[in-house]
Amino acid sequence: MAAAVSQAGGLGGIAIGHLDLVQARAVIETVRKLTDRPFNVNLFCHQTPSPQPAVEAAWLESLRPHFVRYATFPPKFLEPAYPTPGQEVLQLLLEMKPAVVSLHFGLPEGFVAPLRAAGIYVVASATNLHEALLCQQAGVEAIVAQGMEAGGHRGCFDPAAEDEQLSTLVLVQLLKNRIDLPLIAAGGIMHAAGVRAALQAGASACQLGTAYIACPESSAEPAHIQSLLQHPPPTVMTRAISGRPARCLANLFTAIEGQPPDYPIAYSAGKALHAAARAAGEFGYGAHWAGQGAPLARSLPAAELTQELCR
Ligand SMILES: Cc1cc2nc3c(=O)[nH]c(=O)nc-3n(C[C@H](O)[C@H](O)[C@H](O)COP(=O)(O)O)c2cc1C
């Protein structure tokens, strides 16, 4: 999909936050074989979580009835689902030199300057003015202004901090007023009308996620696509699946209450529960990320959708 989008005149993106170094290298090489156009490599930049044994134990207990329903038990203990990106990831990026690197969840110490020195265009997400000012100070070249409407993980730097819950268009206008960098509007943009509105509000570009979930090139699970295209349920912001706030199509998982451990420790439990339920034919515990624009999703080839939006 990333290659198809770049070939069609957009900037395709691949996320490597959930991959190990070998997989990350392979996926970057694969995109490079499919297109000689620029593409973006995206990184989740979470802090290393502190173990919270009591919180983890209580969370696993609250998930127990769900596991038992699928004839299994919750894991005995939880490990972070992904490592925190460190020097080895930075070295890989410096070696592979994708045209663009985008950072989500904050600014890892010592990443921006070396990436820029290597000629890589560095982008970071912000959900409010404070985060955008930190991005600017850190020397990034463009800011993804991610509104509350957006599907998937909210890019907030500190998930424990109070969230201003700014919408995409308000955020873009606030940042335009104070930040001297190109802004990339993200959240709720599904059609040309949304692109036009974002550009008019001061964005230089738009970043879309939900609009691409149902493209034939998508690697989203069939149940995710089906839920999106067939009378999608409302979306909800939930921490239950991964431990960080993320917008998801309401399903069995988003209905679970309680206090999950920090990201990405909670994600290990989330993935285990989804796997257990899926093995029994129940797909309602998947991470069905989607933004508020979900009911506007279409199933178009990625190139066609990109060309339409660019036009
Ligand atoms: C299925 C899905 C997966 C996503 N994965 C990532 C990711 O890995 N990294 C990231 O920075 N943002 C991710 N996002 C968020 C997007 O970058 C973007 O902020 C969001 O999709 C924009 O809102 P929209 O979904 O309304 O278009 C994801 C979004 C969706 C819907």
The ligand as a Tripos MOL2 file, in Angstrom:
@<TRIPOS>MOLECULE
LIG
   31    33     1     0     0
SMALL
NO_CHARGES

@<TRIPOS>ATOM
      1 C1         -5.5380    1.3050   11.2580 C.3       1 LIG1
      2 C2         -4.6870    2.4720   11.6770 C.ar      1 LIG1
      3 C3         -3.3590    2.2500   12.0310 C.ar      1 LIG1
      4 C4         -2.5480    3.3100   12.4160 C.ar      1 LIG1
      5 N1         -1.2430    3.0810   12.7270 N.ar      1 LIG1
      6 C5         -0.4270    4.1230   13.0070 C.ar      1 LIG1
      7 C6          0.9540    3.9210   13.2400 C.ar      1 LIG1
      8 O1          1.4520    2.8010   13.2230 O.2       1 LIG1
      9 N2          1.7140    5.0180   13.4830 N.ar      1 LIG1
     10 C7          1.1860    6.2890   13.5270 C.ar      1 LIG1
     11 O2          1.9310    7.2500   13.7380 O.2       1 LIG1
     12 N3         -0.1060    6.5010   13.3330 N.ar      1 LIG1
     13 C8         -0.9230    5.4560   13.0700 C.ar      1 LIG1
     14 N4         -2.2470    5.6900   12.8340 N.ar      1 LIG1
     15 C9         -2.7700    7.0690   12.9540 C.3       1 LIG1
     16 C10        -2.5360    7.8310   11.6550 C.3       1 LIG1
     17 O3         -1.1890    8.1740   11.5400 O.3       1 LIG1
     18 C11        -3.3440    9.1420   11.5920 C.3       1 LIG1
     19 O4         -3.0270    9.9720   12.6810 O.3       1 LIG1
     20 C12        -4.8190    8.9020   11.5730 C.3       1 LIG1
     21 O5         -5.1460    7.7650   10.8250 O.3       1 LIG1
     22 C13        -5.5230   10.0950   10.9640 C.3       1 LIG1
     23 O6         -6.8910   10.0290   11.2100 O.3       1 LIG1
     24 P1         -7.9270    9.2090   10.2850 P.3       1 LIG1
     25 O7         -7.7650    7.8080   10.7260 O.co2     1 LIG1
     26 O8         -9.2300    9.8130   10.6630 O.co2     1 LIG1
     27 O9         -7.5170    9.4310    8.8610 O.co2     1 LIG1
     28 C14        -3.0860    4.6290   12.4620 C.ar      1 LIG1
     29 C15        -4.4150    4.8320   12.1110 C.ar      1 LIG1
     30 C16        -5.2200    3.7860   11.7200 C.ar      1 LIG1
     31 C17        -6.6460    4.0600   11.3430 C.3       1 LIG1
@<TRIPOS>BOND
     1     1     2 1
     2     2     3 ar
     3     2    30 ar
     4     3     4 ar
     5     4     5 ar
     6     4    28 ar
     7     5     6 ar
     8     6     7 ar
     9     6    13 1
    10     7     8 2
    11     7     9 ar
    12     9    10 ar
    13    10    11 2
    14    10    12 ar
    15    12    13 ar
    16    13    14 ar
    17    14    15 1
    18    14    28 ar
    19    15    16 1
    20    16    17 1
    21    16    18 1
    22    18    19 1
    23    18    20 1
    24    20    21 1
    25    20    22 1
    26    22    23 1
    27    23    24 1
    28    24    25 2
    29    24    26 1
    30    24    27 1
    31    28    29 ar
    32    29    30 ar
    33    30    31 1
@<TRIPOS>SUBSTRUCTURE
     1 LIG1         1 GROUP 0 **** ****
